[in-house]
Amino acid sequence: MWAIVPLKSLEAAKQRLASLLSASERRDLMLAMARDVLSALCRSKALTGILIVSRTPEADALAQTFGTERFSESPDADLPAALTQASTHLMEHFGANGVMIVPADIPLLCPDEIDSILAGHDQVTVVPDSENLGTNCLICSPPDVIDLVFDGKSFKPHVDAAFERGITPRIEPCGSFALDIDTANDLRALLEHDRTTQTGTFLEKSAIASRLQGTDNGWPEPNHQE
């Protein structure tokens, strides 16, 4: 079983936070979250390996730091295509008989929960986001057992795709997979839950955490030029 972690171009990371964070802050936030996710995956006892899927140069440093593999998708690939290419790569070159697709922006991920979910996995396991709309983890055995979606509303399509193949998917509660970071309120939720993650530490040291205090739906536009 291999984990796949997609990491898109950091220049385009977290655009929904663009009015709140500078480009460099969004880049550093994305890297901090990716480090949290990779750290949790590395501490899993049930994974054979980890593959970072990215064309961004920073992926090389992450792969070296965490001892993972790195795969560059084709330049024109969208996310489902990139993940499909990565799954094929793992089957052909590493003999993978299963993949666990995990986004790079769920910094509260817990290694014990990773192992627990993998222990109960059969053919298709889907972990929804907190709104039961998107997919925050998808496990497939074999890796190409269903077509991948990942368009922000992929939970139901992934479940339906399994049933179409005659497979009853295992649906797991989101738990530590729940909090994917997209908005200021997500950042607040992270800080309220755990400030000791690398993401939480970055938010504290960068003073972003202090900007969030005492605001309801955001904070004043940052004084910077991108």
C-alpha positions as CSV (number, residue, x, y, z in Angstrom):
1,M,0.0,0.0,0.0
2,W,1.4,3.3,-1.1
3,A,0.4,6.8,-0.1
4,I,0.1,9.4,-2.9
5,V,0.3,13.1,-1.9
6,P,-0.4,15.6,-4.7
7,L,1.2,19.0,-4.4
8,K,0.3,21.5,-7.0
9,S,2.3,24.6,-8.0
10,L,3.0,26.6,-4.9
11,E,2.5,29.8,-6.9
12,A,-1.1,28.9,-7.3
13,A,-1.6,27.5,-3.8
14,K,-4.6,28.5,-1.6
15,Q,-6.1,31.2,-3.9
16,R,-9.1,31.5,-1.6
17,L,-6.7,33.0,0.9
18,A,-5.2,35.5,-1.6
19,S,-6.9,38.5,-0.1
20,L,-5.6,37.6,3.3
21,L,-2.1,36.2,2.8
22,S,0.7,37.3,0.5
23,A,1.9,34.9,-2.2
24,S,5.0,34.0,-0.1
25,E,2.8,33.4,3.0
26,R,0.5,31.1,1.0
27,R,3.6,29.3,-0.3
28,D,5.0,28.8,3.1
29,L,1.6,27.8,4.5
30,M,1.3,25.1,1.9
31,L,4.8,23.8,2.6
32,A,4.1,23.6,6.3
33,M,0.9,21.7,5.8
34,A,2.6,19.3,3.4
35,R,5.3,18.7,6.0
36,D,2.6,17.9,8.6
37,V,0.9,15.4,6.2
38,L,4.2,13.8,5.2
39,S,5.3,13.5,8.8
40,A,2.1,11.7,9.7
41,L,2.3,9.3,6.7
42,C,6.0,8.5,7.5
43,R,4.9,7.5,11.1
44,S,2.3,5.1,9.7
45,K,3.1,1.4,10.3
46,A,0.9,0.2,7.5
47,L,2.3,2.0,4.4
48,T,4.9,0.6,2.1
49,G,6.0,3.9,0.8
50,I,5.0,7.5,-0.1
51,L,4.9,9.2,-3.5
52,I,4.8,13.0,-3.8
53,V,3.1,13.9,-7.1
54,S,4.3,17.4,-8.2
55,R,6.1,19.3,-10.8
56,T,7.0,22.1,-8.3
57,P,10.7,22.3,-7.6
58,E,10.1,22.3,-3.8
59,A,8.9,18.7,-4.1
60,D,12.4,17.5,-4.5
61,A,13.4,19.0,-1.1
62,L,10.4,17.5,0.5
63,A,11.1,14.1,-1.0
64,Q,14.7,14.2,0.2
65,T,13.7,15.3,3.7
66,F,11.1,12.7,4.3
67,G,12.7,9.9,2.2
68,T,9.8,9.6,-0.2
69,E,9.6,9.0,-4.0
70,R,8.6,11.9,-6.3
71,F,6.7,11.7,-9.5
72,S,6.2,14.5,-12.1
73,E,2.9,14.3,-13.9
74,S,2.5,15.4,-17.5
75,P,2.4,19.2,-18.0
76,D,-1.2,19.2,-19.2
77,A,-2.6,16.8,-16.5
78,D,-5.4,17.9,-14.2
79,L,-5.5,16.5,-10.7
80,P,-7.4,13.2,-11.5
81,A,-5.1,12.6,-14.5
82,A,-2.0,13.3,-12.4
83,L,-3.2,10.9,-9.7
84,T,-4.0,8.2,-12.3
85,Q,-0.6,8.6,-13.9
86,A,1.0,8.3,-10.4
87,S,-1.0,5.2,-9.6
88,T,0.1,3.6,-12.9
89,H,3.7,4.5,-12.1
90,L,3.5,2.8,-8.7
91,M,1.9,-0.3,-10.2
92,E,4.5,-0.6,-13.0
93,H,7.6,0.3,-11.1
94,F,7.0,-0.6,-7.4
95,G,4.4,-3.4,-7.7
96,A,1.8,-1.4,-5.7
97,N,-1.4,-3.3,-5.2
98,G,-3.1,-0.4,-3.5
99,V,-2.9,3.4,-3.1
100,M,-4.0,5.8,-0.4
101,I,-4.6,9.3,-1.9
102,V,-4.2,12.0,0.7
103,P,-4.3,15.8,0.0
104,A,-1.4,17.9,1.3
105,D,-3.6,20.4,3.1
106,I,-4.9,18.3,6.1
107,P,-2.3,19.2,8.7
108,L,-4.0,17.5,11.7
109,L,-3.6,14.1,10.1
110,C,-2.9,11.4,12.7
111,P,-0.8,8.3,12.0
112,D,-2.8,6.0,14.2
113,E,-5.9,6.9,12.3
114,I,-4.1,6.2,9.0
115,D,-3.3,2.7,10.3
116,S,-6.8,2.1,11.6
117,I,-8.4,3.0,8.3
118,L,-6.0,0.9,6.4
119,A,-6.7,-2.1,8.7
120,G,-10.3,-2.0,7.8
121,H,-9.8,-1.4,4.0
122,D,-10.9,-3.9,1.4
123,Q,-11.3,-2.6,-2.1
124,V,-12.5,1.0,-2.0
125,T,-12.5,3.2,1.1
126,V,-13.7,6.8,1.0
127,V,-13.1,9.4,3.7
128,P,-15.3,12.5,3.1
129,D,-14.5,16.1,4.1
130,S,-16.4,17.6,7.0
131,E,-19.3,18.6,4.7
132,N,-19.6,15.1,3.1
133,L,-18.9,16.9,-0.2
134,G,-15.3,16.3,-1.2
135,T,-12.9,13.4,-0.7
136,N,-10.1,13.9,1.9
137,C,-8.8,10.3,1.5
138,L,-9.4,7.7,-1.1
139,I,-8.0,4.1,-0.8
140,C,-8.1,1.9,-3.8
141,S,-7.1,-1.8,-4.2
142,P,-6.0,-2.3,-6.9
143,P,-5.0,1.4,-7.7
144,D,-7.1,1.5,-10.8
145,V,-10.2,-0.1,-9.4
146,I,-12.3,3.0,-10.0
147,D,-12.0,6.2,-12.0
148,L,-10.8,9.3,-10.0
149,V,-12.7,12.5,-9.8
150,F,-11.3,15.1,-7.2
151,D,-13.1,18.2,-8.3
152,G,-14.1,19.5,-4.9
153,K,-17.4,17.5,-5.0
154,S,-16.0,14.0,-5.4
155,F,-17.3,12.1,-2.4
156,K,-20.6,10.9,-4.0
157,P,-19.0,10.3,-7.4
158,H,-16.3,8.1,-5.8
159,V,-18.9,6.2,-3.9
160,D,-21.1,5.8,-7.0
161,A,-18.1,4.7,-9.0
162,A,-17.4,1.9,-6.6
163,F,-21.0,0.7,-6.7
164,E,-20.9,0.8,-10.5
165,R,-18.0,-1.7,-10.3
166,G,-20.0,-4.0,-8.0
167,I,-18.1,-2.9,-4.9
168,T,-19.6,-1.7,-1.7
169,P,-17.3,1.1,-0.6
170,R,-16.2,1.4,3.0
171,I,-17.0,5.0,4.2
172,E,-15.0,6.1,7.2
173,P,-15.7,9.1,9.4
174,C,-13.4,12.0,8.6
175,G,-11.7,12.3,12.0
176,S,-8.3,13.8,11.7
177,F,-8.8,14.0,7.9
178,A,-11.6,16.5,8.3
179,L,-9.9,19.8,8.4
180,D,-8.6,20.8,5.0
181,I,-7.4,24.4,5.0
182,D,-9.0,26.8,2.5
183,T,-10.4,29.8,4.5
184,A,-9.5,32.0,7.4
185,N,-12.0,30.1,9.6
186,D,-10.1,26.9,8.7
187,L,-7.0,28.5,10.0
188,R,-8.8,29.5,13.2
189,A,-10.0,26.0,13.7
190,L,-6.5,24.6,13.3
191,L,-5.1,27.0,15.9
192,E,-8.0,26.2,18.3
193,H,-7.3,22.5,18.0
194,D,-3.6,22.2,17.9
195,R,-0.9,24.9,17.7
196,T,2.0,22.4,17.9
197,T,1.8,21.2,14.3
198,Q,4.3,22.6,11.8
199,T,1.4,24.6,10.3
200,G,0.4,26.0,13.7
201,T,4.1,26.9,14.4
202,F,4.3,28.7,11.1
203,L,1.1,30.6,11.7
204,E,2.4,31.7,15.1
205,K,5.9,32.7,14.0
206,S,4.6,34.6,10.9
207,A,2.2,36.6,13.0
208,I,-0.7,35.3,10.9
209,A,-2.2,33.8,14.1
210,S,-2.2,37.2,15.7
211,R,-4.0,38.7,12.7
212,L,-6.8,36.2,13.2
213,Q,-7.5,37.2,16.8
214,G,-10.6,39.2,17.4
215,T,-11.9,39.0,13.9
216,D,-15.1,37.3,12.6
217,N,-14.9,36.8,8.9
218,G,-11.4,37.8,8.1
219,W,-9.0,40.7,8.8
220,P,-7.9,43.9,7.1
221,E,-6.1,43.5,3.8
222,P,-2.4,42.8,4.5
223,N,0.0,45.7,3.9
224,H,2.2,44.2,1.3
225,Q,2.9,44.1,-2.4
226,E,3.0,40.8,-4.4
